[in-house]
Amino acid sequence: MTDTELLREHGLRVTAPRLAVLGVLEDAAHLDADQVLQQVRTTLPAVSVQAVYDVLHALADAGLLRRIEPAGHPARYERRTGDNHHHVVCRGCGAVDDVDCVVGHAPCLTPSSSAGFAVETAEVTFWGLCPACRPER
């Protein structure tokens, strides 16, 4: 399915900024809003900061993007949605990568108490040092 069809299927207008943001995040995952803006401006130089933020929020609200917020880091966006994956974050440089859930289907973890909530998903963030930030031994 093309990005144009995807936007229409989710009830969103097809606009150049929306297509540009989807294209940027197709090629690179886990970008923050400023990184998305910089890359979108390579094809749409006049796009405003506010337009990119609005697009990111609209696409995330529609379920076309996933927004992750590692503690102490800006929100990041990715197109990988609808599956049961988690993330690993480097404490040194902030690099983020995907980690598939080893348990299975969502929510993949069972809380000791749900307080009456119907738990649908669980988000796990693994923290450590990436290969580039790890000291040589």
Backbone bond lengths (Angstrom), bond angles and torsions (degrees), N, CA, C in turn:
res aa  C-N    CA-C-N  psi(-1)  N-CA   C-N-CA  omega(-1)  CA-C   N-CA-C  phi
1 M - - - 1.438 - - 1.532 108.47 -
2 T 1.302 116.60 135.35 1.459 120.44 179.46 1.528 110.16 -76.27
3 D 1.316 115.98 163.37 1.467 119.82 178.04 1.529 110.70 -63.84
4 T 1.322 116.99 -34.97 1.468 120.68 177.02 1.524 110.12 -60.76
5 E 1.323 117.03 -46.90 1.469 121.25 178.75 1.520 111.15 -65.27
6 L 1.321 116.29 -38.31 1.464 121.33 179.59 1.528 110.90 -62.16
7 L 1.314 116.86 -45.66 1.464 120.41 178.32 1.524 110.70 -61.23
8 R 1.323 116.82 -46.85 1.467 120.31 -179.48 1.522 111.24 -63.56
9 E 1.315 117.41 -39.80 1.467 121.33 179.56 1.524 111.25 -60.88
10 H 1.327 116.66 -30.76 1.465 121.39 179.95 1.527 112.76 -95.16
11 G 1.325 116.56 11.75 1.453 121.08 175.39 1.513 114.90 74.58
12 L 1.326 116.82 22.10 1.462 121.37 -179.66 1.523 110.69 -105.33
13 R 1.324 115.82 142.75 1.465 120.01 174.09 1.520 109.13 -64.96
14 V 1.309 115.31 146.91 1.455 120.99 176.17 1.525 107.39 -88.61
15 T 1.329 115.87 116.00 1.463 121.29 178.75 1.525 108.89 -129.29
16 A 1.318 115.40 157.35 1.469 119.85 178.65 1.525 112.08 -59.13
17 P 1.351 119.68 -44.33 1.469 118.08 178.63 1.528 113.08 -62.48
18 R 1.327 118.14 -38.76 1.469 120.10 178.63 1.522 111.05 -64.34
19 L 1.321 116.20 -44.76 1.469 119.28 178.31 1.524 111.04 -64.03
20 A 1.326 116.84 -39.13 1.468 120.22 179.92 1.524 111.62 -65.19
21 V 1.333 117.34 -43.58 1.467 120.80 179.36 1.526 110.08 -63.60
22 L 1.318 117.52 -44.85 1.471 119.91 178.13 1.524 110.42 -60.79
23 G 1.327 117.10 -40.43 1.465 120.51 178.79 1.514 112.96 -64.00
24 V 1.326 116.09 -42.87 1.469 120.53 179.01 1.528 110.24 -61.65
25 L 1.333 116.33 -44.75 1.467 119.54 -176.28 1.530 112.56 -78.93
26 E 1.312 116.83 -12.57 1.472 119.57 172.41 1.523 109.32 -71.30
27 D 1.329 115.50 -35.47 1.463 121.00 -176.27 1.521 113.75 -88.84
28 A 1.339 118.01 -23.10 1.464 121.12 -177.21 1.523 109.34 -147.54
29 A 1.304 116.70 121.76 1.467 121.50 -179.71 1.517 110.85 -94.09
30 H 1.311 115.14 163.07 1.465 123.60 173.63 1.522 113.39 64.81
31 L 1.316 116.56 35.74 1.457 120.51 176.51 1.517 109.61 -89.41
32 D 1.342 116.18 147.56 1.462 118.84 173.07 1.528 108.12 -86.78
33 A 1.322 117.14 173.06 1.467 121.55 -174.82 1.527 111.95 -60.31
34 D 1.320 117.91 -38.84 1.464 120.26 179.78 1.530 111.25 -66.07
35 Q 1.313 117.05 -39.12 1.459 120.15 177.57 1.525 111.03 -66.22
36 V 1.336 115.89 -40.68 1.465 119.78 176.30 1.526 109.37 -60.98
37 L 1.325 117.16 -46.78 1.461 121.78 179.65 1.528 111.16 -56.21
38 Q 1.322 117.01 -48.25 1.472 120.65 -179.03 1.520 111.12 -58.50
39 Q 1.325 116.47 -42.38 1.462 119.24 -177.95 1.525 112.04 -74.50
40 V 1.335 117.47 -36.81 1.461 120.55 177.32 1.525 109.60 -62.94
41 R 1.319 117.27 -38.31 1.466 120.66 -178.77 1.524 113.43 -66.44
42 T 1.313 118.83 -12.57 1.467 119.34 174.85 1.527 110.71 -71.10
43 T 1.325 117.48 -24.80 1.468 120.60 177.42 1.523 112.45 -110.87
44 L 1.330 117.32 -25.82 1.466 122.44 177.95 1.531 108.69 -127.68
45 P 1.318 118.16 77.78 1.465 120.93 -172.76 1.522 115.06 -59.64
46 A 1.320 118.41 -25.55 1.459 120.52 -175.89 1.527 113.54 -92.53
47 V 1.321 117.95 1.56 1.467 119.43 -177.83 1.526 109.64 -64.71
48 S 1.326 115.92 138.36 1.461 120.06 -177.99 1.526 111.53 -85.96
49 V 1.312 114.34 160.17 1.463 120.66 175.38 1.524 109.31 -58.75
50 Q 1.334 116.31 -46.28 1.464 120.65 -178.20 1.522 111.46 -61.71
51 A 1.317 117.59 -37.97 1.469 120.45 179.48 1.523 110.57 -61.77
52 V 1.319 117.11 -43.20 1.472 120.05 -179.57 1.524 110.28 -66.86
53 Y 1.324 118.04 -42.46 1.465 120.38 176.98 1.526 110.70 -61.26
54 D 1.338 116.53 -43.12 1.468 120.23 179.02 1.529 111.01 -62.26
55 V 1.319 116.73 -41.99 1.466 120.84 179.18 1.530 110.39 -64.39
56 L 1.311 117.46 -45.35 1.473 120.49 179.40 1.524 110.73 -58.35
57 H 1.325 117.17 -44.12 1.467 120.46 179.81 1.523 111.27 -66.58
58 A 1.325 117.39 -43.60 1.462 120.80 -179.23 1.534 110.99 -63.63
59 L 1.327 116.95 -42.81 1.463 120.25 -179.36 1.527 111.66 -69.49
60 A 1.322 116.88 -36.54 1.467 120.11 176.76 1.527 110.36 -68.17
61 D 1.336 117.14 -42.91 1.470 120.75 178.40 1.520 111.71 -61.74
62 A 1.331 116.71 -33.41 1.465 121.33 -179.95 1.526 112.19 -81.22
63 G 1.332 116.96 -6.70 1.466 120.44 179.97 1.518 113.95 84.12
64 L 1.337 117.22 12.25 1.461 120.39 179.15 1.526 111.97 -87.55
65 L 1.321 116.26 -19.07 1.461 122.52 175.10 1.514 108.24 -129.01
66 R 1.308 115.15 153.47 1.460 121.06 171.90 1.519 107.36 -110.09
67 R 1.310 115.56 131.77 1.466 122.35 177.49 1.517 107.29 -103.21
68 I 1.321 116.17 126.12 1.464 120.10 175.37 1.524 107.45 -118.57
69 E 1.315 116.06 147.92 1.458 120.92 -177.64 1.522 110.59 -131.96
70 P 1.338 117.05 80.97 1.463 118.46 176.45 1.526 110.17 -63.18
71 A 1.309 116.93 136.36 1.468 121.75 -178.28 1.527 110.78 -52.74
72 G 1.333 115.08 131.04 1.457 120.40 177.18 1.521 114.30 79.53
73 H 1.314 118.37 6.26 1.458 122.94 -178.37 1.523 109.06 -129.79
74 P 1.328 117.15 155.60 1.462 118.60 176.50 1.528 110.67 -66.99
75 A 1.325 115.87 158.33 1.464 120.63 176.54 1.524 108.98 -59.30
76 R 1.304 114.93 145.06 1.469 121.72 177.98 1.520 107.73 -122.50
77 Y 1.317 116.20 156.74 1.459 121.92 -176.93 1.517 110.52 -127.51
78 E 1.329 114.54 146.77 1.456 120.46 177.34 1.518 109.15 -148.98
79 R 1.329 116.10 157.89 1.461 121.07 179.22 1.521 111.92 -90.63
80 R 1.296 118.32 -11.49 1.464 120.78 -179.72 1.525 107.92 -73.78
81 T 1.316 116.15 103.80 1.461 122.39 -178.05 1.518 109.30 -129.88
82 G 1.309 115.27 165.00 1.458 120.35 172.24 1.511 115.35 76.07
83 D 1.306 118.50 5.95 1.458 119.58 175.44 1.525 108.28 -118.70
84 N 1.278 116.08 -175.37 1.452 120.95 -174.62 1.525 109.24 -113.19
85 H 1.335 116.12 75.00 1.463 118.44 178.78 1.523 110.06 -122.85
86 H 1.312 114.39 161.78 1.453 122.73 -178.60 1.526 108.48 -123.23
87 H 1.324 116.80 -169.06 1.463 120.47 -176.54 1.521 111.53 -137.40
88 V 1.333 114.08 152.38 1.456 122.44 172.19 1.526 105.82 -118.22
89 V 1.341 115.98 133.88 1.459 121.82 -175.98 1.522 108.65 -123.99
90 C 1.325 115.49 133.91 1.465 120.64 177.68 1.524 109.58 -81.78
91 R 1.328 116.14 126.53 1.469 121.41 177.36 1.528 111.82 -69.62
92 G 1.318 117.30 -20.11 1.460 120.68 -179.04 1.519 112.81 -82.59
93 C 1.320 117.04 -63.29 1.473 121.03 -173.43 1.523 113.93 -104.94
94 G 1.340 117.68 -9.70 1.455 120.45 179.54 1.512 114.88 85.55
95 A 1.326 117.93 6.04 1.465 120.44 178.43 1.531 110.02 -58.01
96 V 1.331 116.20 144.61 1.460 122.05 -178.87 1.515 108.45 -125.92
97 D 1.321 116.07 140.63 1.459 120.47 175.54 1.518 108.73 -141.21
98 D 1.322 115.58 160.90 1.456 121.49 179.43 1.525 111.29 -82.69
99 V 1.329 115.32 146.98 1.459 122.69 174.43 1.523 106.26 -132.29
100 D 1.317 116.64 117.18 1.460 119.47 177.66 1.516 109.75 -68.42
101 C 1.330 115.67 144.01 1.453 120.54 178.06 1.523 109.08 -70.04
102 V 1.303 117.05 133.11 1.456 120.76 -178.50 1.523 112.48 -89.38
103 V 1.337 116.53 -10.07 1.458 119.39 -175.61 1.512 111.91 -87.77
104 G 1.314 118.20 -38.45 1.453 119.65 179.82 1.504 112.79 138.12
105 H 1.320 115.26 -134.45 1.462 121.82 -172.59 1.533 112.52 -71.89
106 A 1.337 114.88 159.20 1.475 120.82 179.28 1.513 109.92 -63.81
107 P 1.306 119.91 144.49 1.459 126.00 4.60 1.516 114.24 -85.46
108 C 1.277 120.77 0.15 1.470 128.48 174.98 1.523 114.51 66.66
109 L 1.306 118.18 -11.54 1.458 122.48 173.82 1.520 107.94 -132.29
110 T 1.299 116.16 148.83 1.455 120.31 179.06 1.519 108.60 -116.04
111 P 1.340 117.73 118.12 1.466 119.15 179.85 1.523 110.99 -70.98
112 S 1.324 115.70 153.49 1.463 119.33 179.11 1.519 110.71 -67.27
113 S 1.323 117.18 -27.13 1.459 122.46 174.83 1.515 107.87 -148.44
114 S 1.324 117.40 134.41 1.464 120.41 -179.51 1.527 111.81 -100.88
115 A 1.336 117.99 -3.03 1.463 122.77 -179.88 1.520 111.73 51.49
116 G 1.311 116.37 31.65 1.454 120.87 177.92 1.515 114.51 87.31
117 F 1.327 117.65 -4.05 1.462 120.91 178.98 1.517 110.26 -74.60
118 A 1.312 116.72 148.98 1.467 122.42 169.45 1.529 105.67 -92.81
119 V 1.309 117.18 97.59 1.459 122.20 -175.10 1.524 109.62 -71.87
120 E 1.340 115.44 126.00 1.461 121.03 -178.03 1.523 112.82 -106.67
121 T 1.325 116.48 -38.26 1.456 119.92 -179.01 1.518 109.91 -140.80
122 A 1.303 115.45 162.04 1.460 122.25 173.17 1.521 106.62 -131.93
123 E 1.321 116.78 135.89 1.458 121.05 177.05 1.517 109.00 -110.64
124 V 1.314 114.60 126.91 1.454 120.90 179.05 1.515 107.46 -119.74
125 T 1.318 116.61 133.43 1.456 120.92 174.26 1.519 107.50 -119.14
126 F 1.309 115.37 121.38 1.455 121.46 175.36 1.529 106.76 -93.13
127 W 1.320 116.99 136.78 1.460 122.42 -179.43 1.512 109.53 -117.29
128 G 1.313 116.86 142.87 1.454 121.04 178.25 1.512 109.85 -177.64
129 L 1.306 116.57 -157.39 1.453 122.38 177.22 1.516 109.37 -117.90
130 C 1.323 115.63 131.28 1.471 120.58 177.99 1.538 108.92 -70.48
131 P 1.324 117.33 167.03 1.472 119.11 -179.63 1.525 113.52 -56.35
132 A 1.334 117.99 -35.44 1.474 120.23 -178.61 1.527 112.41 -71.51
133 C 1.330 117.88 -27.07 1.466 121.74 -177.25 1.521 113.39 -96.09
134 R 1.329 117.65 -14.34 1.469 120.53 -179.50 1.518 110.44 -71.54
135 P 1.319 118.02 132.84 1.477 119.43 177.65 1.527 109.94 -66.60
136 E 1.314 114.13 145.01 1.466 118.11 177.20 1.525 109.29 -69.19
137 R 1.301 115.29 144.58 1.466 119.47 -179.01 1.496 110.40 -113.82
